[in-house]
Amino acid sequence: MKNKTLGTVLHYFLESVRASIMNSKFDFFSYYFDNMEFSKNTKLLDVGCGGGKLIKLLSNKKDGLFYGVDISKGMVNVAKKTNADLVRHGKVRIDEASVLNLPYEDDTFDIVTAFRTIPLWPELTHSVGEIYRILKKGGVFVVINSYPRKYDIKWRNFVESDSTDGFVYLFKSIGFNHIKMDTKFIKNWIFIKAYKQG
């Protein structure tokens, strides 16, 4: 129970960080999503969706179907409330599940996003493998994350291995064939697009 409560508090903290960034006057989501092609058939999944603010932001701008998944039941409930109208009209669906065992068929999504959540994922290789499994051929995995702080030794060591080649090696070992990484667009942030071969 203690760990569950701590997990919920951590999710709420991350969600407050998400909200402060998304409400800032510099909308860097446009950098990654405005030039991406969406249609009524596009399926996007946000892993670790928290309170569902990224889903709401994107679903109000773009065509398609938007899914969110989070391991915290409390955050799933918040996300459903945040997107209540969109859930009711079938444009948004929110599920409770772990990234280690995502409740979706192979080759389901065109886009999978992870915004400030990937450092929390258990068994990173297995978790990213799940993302690869549910992506359609030609689909893209979008990672947006702040650069690790000095005290976050485990995450910093991974990111800094061979000048962020840790990400490239991990994604390529799983099967992603084309990886774009940007660590200069915004100071102390990492932007990654990893594509599944079509």
Number of C-alpha atoms within 10 A of each C-alpha: 6 6 8 11 12 11 15 17 14 12 22 18 13 18 21 14 13 19 15 11 14 16 10 10 8 9 10 14 14 11 11 13 14 13 8 10 9 18 10 10 11 16 22 26 26 22 24 29 29 31 28 28 18 21 27 17 13 17 19 11 12 17 16 16 21 25 21 26 25 25 19 23 16 18 24 23 17 18 27 20 14 16 21 15 12 19 17 11 9 11 18 25 20 23 20 19 18 17 23 17 11 18 13 12 10 13 15 17 27 21 24 24 24 19 19 21 18 19 17 10 15 13 11 15 14 15 18 19 20 18 27 25 20 21 26 20 17 17 24 25 25 22 18 19 18 16 18 19 10 10 8 11 11 11 16 16 15 16 19 14 12 12 10 16 14 14 19 19 14 15 22 15 12 17 15 23 15 15 18 11 16 12 15 10 11 11 9 12 15 20 20 21 20 24 25 23 13 8
